[in-house]
Structure formats: structure tokens, C-alpha cells
């Protein structure tokens, strides 16, 4: 069976060892090539690898894997998610303009507002849940429409095909951060997106043990341009971390399915709890992007957010839960609870956060592999304590 015909869950397991590694040695795990340089046997004719910044066999296997999983022409592995994102932005030139979703990861917000502006690249934030708002924001010098869907942390949904149509009509590129969905649940390149980006630290790795980023381009020429930037910046993923990420990808199918099933049950519990003001999760029928997400993705995923009345209530809840870790990041085998206002979106000024609905009572929850009944019981006792705290302070 070819990789084009098989299910993605199968490709997750085998993509890294297909080709040279398997044919030459029969290995089931890609070797870790811990070499900074490579001997060249000919004075005039060099081999495929010369220096590991420019190419490494272990990283090459990873990059080919993510390209196969996303259905793209070329994959590239970076030292972090933001390294992948910022390198992709370097495809732009001075004088270019970006239209970017207002519901965006704080690190991306920081790079666009504080770094790109130094190079004469301007931006406009728009509500990407409304294609008309995006269309209004496009200027004659707009070269890129930047999408997150589901967006971080409010899980806003962008109609990918609508934005791609706008981009093509205005001769723009489209980038999409696919961290929350992964290629298992959403394949943006199939919908016309030009570059897909991942913080592979999250679900693709799945064990909170490495920092990594990935990018996949729809066509080879764009991939070559991005590879030139990667090599020029040296923003590459090392061989050891590339191997670790390959291993994480192999188990992602089983991990993400279990976490998603638990997320749906936890969402239903939170949605009916009197202390919870609002739950953000595209699997809820009440979510404004529910129908659109169902059209372009195969699952609501394993991340949700919920709003408690204020900072003090959120603090009481966080300090009372016993199972989740309270930490930056998401997508690990352990459930991770975070406070976007002072974690993922701390780089965003308070006024901008609140304008986007990122209040001090908002919490984001990445569901891990613990038993769902244990997680719900833990949430129940913590919410009871948080409610007592709220009553005592009113």
C-alpha cells in the first residue's frame, strides 16, 4: 500500500524509515547522526551532506515525515515553533504588509509587532472568524494572510477555504499555525494554504521533553526559499531532538485520540458547571465556529479554554487542582493547565489581551492521558473550593 492510499495513523508510524534508511539497512528506527560535518570522498563532487546546519540525515528523515503527513512538497525542522514561524515571516520583504488573526499566540504577536516592524514590514490585526473583516484589512501591499485555527487561546475558528480564496484574489501567501490540530485532524495544504507551521513541542512530540518547530510548504520552490532562510539563520533542530520528535510522532495517533475523547467529556462537564462563565471548544454545538470546524477538520481536538469570574477565582482553582501541571505549553501526556494572561500571552499588553477576550479569569486546558474520571473529579473539588473563595470575597 502506498503512502497516498493509507490512513494517516499508519503513515505516522512508518514515514520516517521509508526510503534510504529502510532499503539499505532494514532499520525500524532512524539512526541518530551525531556529526557536525561529513567526509567528502571526492575533491570536486560532494555528497548529499556536508555540514549539519545545512543538512543532517536524522533531521532529513523528520522533515520528509512531516511533509508526507501534511501532504506538502517540503518539510523543515526548526529549533522551536517560534523559530519556524519567524523564519517563514522572513519570506517577506521591506514594505510588505501582513493581515494576521487577532486571536494569535503571544510569541507570534511579539514577533510581528516588535521585530518585523524594524524591517519595514507592517501589519493589521483582523477578526479571522469573519472573512469580510479580513477583506477590509487587505491593502495594496499585503503579501500574507496569517491564520491560526483553532486559535490560541479562545479556540476561534477561521474558514480556511474562504481566506485562501481571498489570498489568491489578492496575490497573497497564506500561512497557518496547525499546532492544535496536527495533520491527524486538519490538513491545511489540501485546502490551499501555502505554508503550515507547528510548534512540534506540543502534540507532535507529546512528552514535554523537547523544543521543536516544523514548517511544510505546498510547493517545492517556496520550500527551497524557506530552506535558504533556515540555513542562513541556522535555526535548525539538532539530530538528537529530531530523533526524539520522530519517536513522539509515531505514538501521536493513539495519544491524541484518547486525549480528545477525554476533552469532550470534560467540556460537557465544564459547560454545565454554574461557576464556569464560558467554555471555548469547537466540539460544542454552541461554539460559533462549530460547523466550519467540522467541515475542515476531523476532530475538535484536545485543547479547551474556560472562563471563571475573575483572577482570584482562577487562582483558587489552579491552586486546588491536584492532577494537571500548571505550566506553559500544551500537548503533553500529562494534562497541562495554563493562565494565558501571564503565560502564553504575557507578551501582549493587557489592553490588547482584554480586547481579545483574554481575561484574567481565562484558563486553558490541554487534556493529557490521565483517566478522564479522575480529571473531572479533580476539577469538581477544585471548583468547589474556588466557589467558596468567590462567595467569601463578595
C-alpha positions as CSV (number, residue, x, y, z in Angstrom):
1,X,0.0,0.0,0.0
2,X,1.4,3.4,-0.9
3,X,1.5,6.3,1.5
4,X,-1.1,8.1,-0.7
5,X,-3.6,5.4,-0.1
6,X,-3.0,4.5,3.6
7,X,-4.6,6.1,6.6
8,X,-2.6,8.8,8.4
9,X,-2.3,6.8,11.5
10,X,-0.3,4.3,9.5
11,X,1.9,7.0,8.0
12,X,2.7,8.3,11.4
13,X,4.4,5.1,12.3
14,X,6.3,4.4,9.1
15,X,7.1,7.7,7.3
16,X,10.5,8.3,8.9
17,X,12.0,5.0,7.9
18,X,10.7,4.8,4.3
19,X,13.3,5.2,1.6
20,X,17.1,5.0,2.0
21,X,17.2,4.0,5.7
22,X,14.8,1.1,5.4
23,X,16.1,-0.1,2.0
24,X,19.8,-0.1,3.0
25,X,19.6,-1.4,6.5
26,X,16.1,-2.6,7.4
27,X,16.1,-0.3,10.5
28,X,12.8,0.3,12.3
29,X,14.3,3.4,14.0
30,X,16.2,6.2,12.2
31,X,19.8,6.4,13.4
32,X,20.9,9.5,15.3
33,X,23.7,11.0,13.3
34,X,25.6,13.0,15.9
35,X,28.0,14.5,13.4
36,X,28.6,18.2,12.7
37,X,30.5,17.5,9.5
38,X,30.8,14.8,6.8
39,X,33.8,13.5,5.0
40,X,33.8,14.2,1.2
41,X,35.5,11.4,-0.8
42,X,35.9,13.5,-3.9
43,X,37.7,16.8,-4.4
44,X,35.1,18.1,-6.8
45,X,32.0,16.1,-6.1
46,X,30.5,16.4,-2.6
47,X,27.9,14.0,-1.1
48,X,24.4,14.9,0.0
49,X,25.6,16.1,3.4
50,X,28.5,18.4,4.2
51,X,27.6,20.3,7.4
52,X,24.8,19.6,9.8
53,X,23.4,23.1,9.8
54,X,22.7,22.6,6.1
55,X,21.5,19.0,6.3
56,X,21.6,16.0,8.7
57,X,20.3,12.5,7.8
58,X,18.3,12.3,11.1
59,X,16.7,15.7,10.6
60,X,16.2,14.9,6.9
61,X,14.1,11.8,7.9
62,X,11.9,14.0,10.2
63,X,11.5,16.7,7.5
64,X,10.4,14.1,5.0
65,X,8.0,12.6,7.5
66,X,6.2,15.9,8.3
67,X,6.0,16.7,4.6
68,X,4.3,13.3,3.9
69,X,1.9,13.8,6.9
70,X,0.8,17.3,5.8
71,X,0.8,16.4,2.1
72,X,3.4,19.0,1.2
73,X,6.4,19.3,-1.1
74,X,9.0,20.1,1.6
75,X,9.2,19.9,5.3
76,X,11.7,21.8,7.5
77,X,12.6,21.2,11.2
78,X,13.5,24.2,13.4
79,X,14.9,24.8,16.9
80,X,11.4,25.9,18.1
81,X,7.9,26.7,17.0
82,X,8.6,30.4,17.0
83,X,11.8,29.8,15.0
84,X,9.7,28.1,12.3
85,X,7.2,31.0,12.4
86,X,9.7,33.8,12.4
87,X,11.7,32.2,9.6
88,X,8.6,31.9,7.5
89,X,7.9,35.6,8.0
90,X,11.4,36.2,6.6
91,X,10.0,35.2,3.2
92,X,8.6,38.8,3.2
93,X,10.4,42.0,2.2
94,X,10.6,45.5,3.5
95,X,7.4,47.4,2.5
96,X,5.2,44.3,2.7
97,X,2.1,44.2,4.8
98,X,0.5,41.3,6.8
99,X,-3.1,40.7,7.8
100,X,-2.9,38.5,10.8
101,X,-5.6,37.0,13.0
102,X,-6.2,39.0,16.2
103,X,-6.6,35.8,18.2
104,X,-2.9,34.7,17.9
105,X,-0.2,33.1,20.0
106,X,1.6,35.7,22.1
107,X,5.0,34.9,20.7
108,X,3.8,35.5,17.2
109,X,2.2,38.8,18.3
110,X,5.5,39.8,19.8
111,X,7.5,39.0,16.7
112,X,5.1,40.8,14.3
113,X,4.7,43.9,16.5
114,X,8.2,44.3,17.8
115,X,10.6,42.7,15.3
116,X,9.1,42.8,11.8
117,X,8.3,46.5,12.2
118,X,12.1,47.1,12.4
119,X,12.4,45.8,8.9
120,X,9.6,47.9,7.5
121,X,7.1,45.1,7.4
122,X,3.7,46.3,8.7
123,X,0.6,44.5,9.9
124,X,-3.1,44.8,10.6
125,X,-4.9,42.5,13.0
126,X,-8.3,41.3,11.9
127,X,-11.1,39.1,13.1
128,X,-10.4,35.9,11.0
129,X,-13.7,34.4,12.1
130,X,-15.2,37.0,9.7
131,X,-13.9,36.9,6.2
132,X,-15.3,40.3,5.4
133,X,-13.2,41.8,8.2
134,X,-10.1,40.2,6.7
135,X,-11.0,41.5,3.2
136,X,-11.3,45.1,4.5
137,X,-7.9,44.8,6.1
138,X,-6.1,43.9,2.9
139,X,-4.0,46.7,1.4
140,X,-2.3,47.0,-2.0
141,X,1.0,45.9,-0.4
142,X,-0.5,43.0,1.6
143,X,1.6,39.9,0.9
144,X,0.5,37.5,3.6
145,X,-2.7,36.3,5.4
146,X,-1.7,34.6,8.7
147,X,-4.1,32.1,10.2
148,X,-4.5,30.2,13.5
149,X,-7.4,27.8,13.6
150,X,-8.4,26.8,16.2
151,X,-6.8,30.0,17.5
152,X,-4.9,30.3,20.8
153,X,-6.3,30.6,23.4
154,X,-10.0,31.2,22.6
155,X,-10.3,28.5,20.0
156,X,-11.7,30.8,17.4
157,X,-12.3,29.1,14.0
158,X,-11.3,30.5,10.6
159,X,-12.9,29.3,7.4
160,X,-9.6,28.2,5.7
161,X,-11.0,28.0,2.2
162,X,-12.6,31.5,2.4
163,X,-9.3,33.0,3.5
164,X,-7.3,31.1,0.8
165,X,-9.8,32.4,-1.8
166,X,-9.2,36.0,-0.5
167,X,-5.4,35.4,-0.6
168,X,-5.4,34.2,-4.2
169,X,-7.6,37.0,-5.3
170,X,-5.1,39.5,-3.8
171,X,-1.9,37.7,-4.8
172,X,-1.1,36.9,-1.1
173,X,0.5,33.9,0.6
174,X,-1.3,32.1,3.4
175,X,0.4,30.7,6.5
176,X,-1.5,28.6,9.0
177,X,-0.4,27.5,12.5
178,X,-1.7,23.9,12.8
179,X,-0.3,23.2,16.3
180,X,-3.6,22.5,18.0
181,X,-5.0,20.1,15.3
182,X,-1.8,18.4,13.9
183,X,-2.0,16.8,10.4
184,X,-4.0,14.0,12.0
185,X,-7.1,16.2,12.4
186,X,-6.5,19.0,9.9
187,X,-4.6,19.2,6.6
188,X,-4.5,22.9,5.5
189,X,-2.3,22.4,2.4
190,X,-5.1,20.3,1.0
191,X,-7.3,23.4,1.4
192,X,-4.9,25.6,-0.5
193,X,-2.7,27.0,2.3
194,X,0.9,27.8,1.3
195,X,2.8,27.1,4.5
196,X,1.8,25.1,7.5
197,X,3.6,25.7,10.8
198,X,3.8,23.7,14.0
199,X,5.1,24.1,17.5
200,X,6.2,20.4,17.4
201,X,7.0,20.8,21.1
202,X,3.3,20.2,21.7
203,X,1.2,17.2,20.4
204,X,3.6,16.0,17.7
205,X,6.3,15.4,20.4
206,X,3.8,14.8,23.2
207,X,6.1,14.2,26.1
208,X,7.2,17.7,27.2
209,X,10.8,16.8,26.6
210,X,12.0,18.8,23.6
211,X,11.5,22.2,22.0
212,X,10.9,22.0,18.2
213,X,9.2,23.6,15.3
214,X,8.2,22.4,11.9
215,X,7.2,24.0,8.6
216,X,5.7,22.4,5.5
217,X,5.3,24.2,2.1
218,X,2.8,23.4,-0.5
219,X,5.3,23.7,-3.4
220,X,9.0,23.0,-3.8
221,X,10.1,26.4,-4.9
222,X,8.6,28.0,-1.7
223,X,10.2,25.2,0.3
224,X,13.6,26.0,-1.2
225,X,13.3,29.6,-0.4
226,X,12.4,28.8,3.2
227,X,15.3,26.3,3.4
228,X,17.7,29.0,2.4
229,X,16.4,31.2,5.2
230,X,16.7,28.3,7.7
231,X,20.3,27.6,6.6
232,X,21.1,31.3,6.7
233,X,19.8,31.8,10.2
234,X,21.0,28.4,11.5
235,X,17.6,27.9,13.2
236,X,17.8,24.1,12.8
237,X,16.7,21.2,15.0
238,X,19.6,19.0,16.3
239,X,19.9,15.3,15.5
240,X,19.1,14.1,19.0
241,X,15.9,16.2,19.2
242,X,14.9,15.2,15.6
243,X,15.1,11.6,16.7
244,X,13.1,12.2,19.8
245,X,10.4,14.0,17.8
246,X,10.2,11.2,15.3
247,X,9.5,8.8,18.1
248,X,6.8,11.1,19.5
249,X,5.1,11.4,16.1
250,X,4.8,7.6,16.0
251,X,2.6,7.5,19.0
252,X,0.6,10.7,18.3
253,X,-2.4,8.9,16.8
254,X,-3.1,6.9,19.9
255,X,-2.3,9.8,22.3
256,X,-4.4,12.4,20.5
257,X,-7.5,10.2,20.1
258,X,-7.5,9.4,23.8
259,X,-6.9,13.0,24.9
260,X,-9.7,14.2,22.5
261,X,-12.2,11.8,23.9
262,X,-11.5,13.0,27.4
263,X,-11.6,16.6,26.3
264,X,-15.1,16.2,25.0
265,X,-16.3,14.8,28.3
266,X,-14.5,17.5,30.3
267,X,-16.0,20.2,28.1
268,X,-19.5,18.8,28.7
269,X,-18.8,18.9,32.5
270,X,-17.5,22.4,32.5
271,X,-20.3,23.7,30.2
272,X,-22.9,22.7,32.8
273,X,-21.0,23.9,35.9
274,X,-22.6,27.1,37.4
275,X,-19.2,28.7,38.3
276,X,-17.9,28.5,34.7
277,X,-19.0,31.5,32.7
278,X,-18.0,30.3,29.3
279,X,-16.3,27.3,27.6
280,X,-14.4,27.6,24.4
281,X,-14.2,24.4,22.4
282,X,-15.1,23.8,18.7
283,X,-16.7,20.5,19.6
284,X,-19.5,22.3,21.4
285,X,-22.6,22.8,19.2
286,X,-22.9,26.3,20.8
287,X,-19.4,27.3,19.6
288,X,-19.8,29.9,16.8
289,X,-17.3,28.1,14.6
290,X,-18.6,24.6,15.2
291,X,-20.0,24.0,11.8
292,X,-17.0,25.5,10.0
293,X,-14.5,23.5,12.0
294,X,-16.4,20.3,11.4
295,X,-16.2,21.0,7.7
296,X,-12.5,21.4,7.5
297,X,-11.3,19.2,10.4
298,X,-11.9,15.7,11.5
299,X,-12.0,16.3,15.3
300,X,-12.4,19.1,17.8
301,X,-9.0,18.3,19.4
302,X,-7.7,18.0,23.0
303,X,-7.4,21.7,24.0
304,X,-10.2,23.8,25.5
305,X,-10.4,27.1,27.4
306,X,-12.9,28.2,30.1
307,X,-13.6,31.4,31.8
308,X,-14.0,31.9,35.6
309,X,-15.4,35.1,37.1
310,X,-12.1,36.8,37.9
311,X,-8.4,36.3,38.6
312,X,-8.9,35.4,42.3
313,X,-11.3,32.6,41.4
314,X,-8.9,31.3,38.7
315,X,-6.1,31.4,41.2
316,X,-8.1,29.5,43.8
317,X,-8.9,26.8,41.2
318,X,-5.4,26.4,39.9
319,X,-4.0,26.1,43.5
320,X,-6.6,23.5,44.3
321,X,-6.3,21.1,41.4
322,X,-4.0,18.1,42.1
323,X,-3.6,16.2,38.8
324,X,-2.8,18.7,36.0
325,X,0.6,20.5,36.0
326,X,0.3,24.3,36.0
327,X,2.7,25.3,33.2
328,X,3.4,27.0,29.9
329,X,2.8,24.7,26.9
330,X,0.3,22.0,25.9
331,X,0.1,18.7,24.1
332,X,1.9,16.5,26.6
333,X,0.9,13.1,28.0
334,X,0.3,15.0,31.3
335,X,-2.6,17.4,31.4
336,X,-1.4,21.0,31.4
337,X,-3.4,23.9,32.9
338,X,-2.2,27.4,32.0
339,X,-3.2,31.0,32.6
340,X,-2.8,32.7,29.2
341,X,-2.8,36.2,30.6
342,X,0.5,35.6,32.3
343,X,1.9,32.7,30.3
344,X,1.3,32.2,26.5
345,X,0.0,35.8,26.0
346,X,2.1,37.7,28.6
347,X,3.9,39.4,25.6
348,X,0.6,41.0,24.7
349,X,-0.3,44.2,26.5
350,X,-3.2,43.9,29.0
351,X,-5.4,46.2,27.0
352,X,-4.9,44.1,23.8
353,X,-5.5,40.9,25.8
354,X,-8.8,42.1,27.2
355,X,-9.9,43.4,23.8
356,X,-9.4,39.9,22.5
357,X,-11.3,38.3,25.5
358,X,-8.2,37.0,27.2
359,X,-9.3,38.0,30.7
360,X,-7.6,37.3,34.0
361,X,-10.2,34.6,34.7
362,X,-9.5,32.7,31.5
363,X,-7.7,29.3,31.8
364,X,-6.5,27.0,29.0
365,X,-6.5,23.2,29.5
366,X,-4.6,20.7,27.4
367,X,-6.0,17.3,28.2
368,X,-3.5,14.5,28.7
369,X,-3.7,10.8,29.1
370,X,-4.9,10.5,32.7
371,X,-8.2,8.8,33.3
372,X,-10.9,11.2,32.4
373,X,-13.0,10.4,35.6
374,X,-10.0,11.3,37.8
375,X,-9.6,14.6,35.9
376,X,-13.3,15.5,36.3
377,X,-13.3,14.6,40.0
378,X,-10.2,16.8,40.5
379,X,-11.9,19.7,38.7
380,X,-15.0,19.2,40.7
381,X,-13.3,19.5,44.1
382,X,-11.2,22.5,42.9
383,X,-14.2,24.3,41.5
384,X,-16.0,23.8,44.8
385,X,-13.1,25.5,46.6
386,X,-12.9,28.3,44.1
387,X,-16.6,28.9,44.5
388,X,-16.3,29.1,48.3
389,X,-13.5,31.6,47.7
390,X,-15.6,33.7,45.4
391,X,-18.5,33.7,47.9
392,X,-16.2,34.7,50.8
393,X,-14.8,37.6,48.9
394,X,-18.2,39.0,47.8
